[in-house]
Amino acid sequence: MANTAQARKRARQAVKLNAHNSSQRSTLRTAIKAVRKAIESGDKASAAQVFQASVSVIDRIADKRIIHKNKAARHKSRLSAAIKALA
């Protein structure tokens, strides 16, 4: 347990920050799942529209450094490739 006032405060802040970051990661996962679901439905136009909204979420979370920018790029690339593969 934290012994100093400073350490106690940092522990409180860490809990709050962890909760916020967890929420942001959950939002990211939900956005990715929405695109995957749209791709599975087979409607290319709908999937592209959901993808555009999800790209915004992915970029915003990467900008906040909750995930690495390369991981964000990888997700966007794979989702984009899956949409382009729909015929």
VOGU-3710 file (C-alpha; in Angstrom, 3 decimals, decimal comma):
1> mantaqarkr> 0,000/0,000/0,000  1,078/3,562/-0,668  2,814/5,203/2,290  2,968/8,854/1,260  0,270/11,306/0,257  1,837/11,584/-3,194  1,812/7,812/-3,673  -1,805/7,579/-2,483  -2,826/10,245/-4,972  -0,973/8,518/-7,816
11> arqavklnah> -2,742/5,259/-6,903  -6,133/7,036/-7,084  -5,219/8,580/-10,419  -4,036/5,240/-11,779  -7,397/3,627/-11,003  -9,273/6,427/-12,744  -6,992/6,397/-15,794  -7,179/2,598/-16,070  -10,992/2,743/-16,069  -10,969/5,393/-18,796
21> nssqrstlrt> -8,470/3,520/-20,968  -10,407/0,267/-20,542  -13,546/2,037/-21,719  -11,728/3,397/-24,767  -10,349/-0,059/-25,650  -13,868/-1,463/-25,369  -15,119/1,214/-27,788  -12,354/0,223/-30,208  -13,260/-3,471/-30,042  -16,945/-2,677/-30,557
31> aikavrkaie> -16,155/-0,596/-33,652  -14,046/-3,405/-35,120  -16,754/-5,981/-34,399  -19,332/-3,766/-36,132  -17,239/-3,756/-39,308  -16,688/-7,533/-39,114  -20,451/-8,048/-38,748  -21,145/-5,795/-41,744  -18,593/-7,739/-43,807  -20,202/-11,053/-42,845
41> sgdkasaaqv> -23,602/-9,748/-44,000  -22,105/-9,460/-47,480  -23,283/-5,907/-48,236  -20,217/-4,056/-49,516  -21,787/-0,566/-49,401  -22,987/-1,016/-45,836  -19,627/-2,450/-44,761  -17,787/0,494/-46,333  -20,020/2,960/-44,504  -19,493/1,252/-41,129
51> fqasvsvidr> -15,752/1,063/-41,889  -15,555/4,838/-42,392  -17,108/5,427/-38,961  -14,807/2,849/-37,391  -11,670/4,390/-38,908  -12,487/7,579/-37,033  -12,740/5,661/-33,753  -9,532/3,709/-34,405  -7,564/6,852/-35,278  -8,880/8,761/-32,277
61> iadkriihkn> -7,845/5,989/-29,877  -4,427/5,681/-31,528  -3,935/9,467/-31,235  -4,556/9,162/-27,492  -1,864/6,444/-27,400  -4,236/3,873/-25,929  -3,105/1,581/-28,736  0,025/1,921/-30,868  -0,323/3,669/-34,229  0,974/0,574/-36,041
71> kaarhksrls> -1,700/-1,568/-34,419  -4,322/0,933/-35,550  -2,924/0,847/-39,079  -2,935/-2,962/-39,054  -6,609/-3,088/-38,022  -7,603/-0,557/-40,681  -5,618/-2,379/-43,358  -7,104/-5,783/-42,596  -10,657/-4,457/-42,409  -10,191/-2,535/-45,659
81> aaikala> -8,799/-5,627/-47,396  -11,744/-7,707/-46,174  -14,204/-5,139/-47,570  -12,378/-5,010/-50,915  -12,517/-8,817/-51,082  -16,325/-8,708/-51,097  -17,594/-9,200/-54,633
//
